[in-house]
């Protein structure tokens, strides 16, 4: 496999992950953080950081819109629910990087 082919596959896998997360609006970011140690916001931050490392400008809100498929505030108003006490306790007990 060439480097270009590997990059194409990685990009395709990223797009599938983003599409999956967009479709699973029932899964809250706190659930992702508690189970996997990352969430949609982490993914958008990584996207912006990688752009910056390559001399490109993608601000926080642009990156979030790429991951969420809509402005972040719109996603929050449509899909975000209040975290339960159990979710909050699990989040506090789990190390996050």
C-alpha positions, 0 to 999 in steps of 0.5 A, a space after each residue: 500500500 502506498 502512502 497516498 492509498 493509506 491516506 485515502 483510506 484514513 480519510 475515508 474512515 474519518 468520514 465514516 466516523 463523522 457520519 456515524 456520529 452525526 447519525 447517532 444524535 442519541 449518543 451524548 458527548 458525555 457518554 462518549 467521554 465516559 466510555 471512550 475518553 473522547 467525544 465530538 468536541 475532542 474530534 473537532 479540536 483534533 481537526 483544528 489542531 491538525 489544520 494548524 500544524 499544517 499552517 491552515 486556519 480552521 477555527 473551533 466553530 468551523 471544526 465543530 460544524 465539520 464534525 456535527 454537520 451543523 453549527 454546534 449551538 444548533 446541535 446542542 439545542 436539538 439533541 443535547 440533554 442534561 447529563 444525569 448524576 450518574 453520568 456526571 459522577 462517571 465523568 469525574 471518576 474517569 481520567 480525561 486527556 
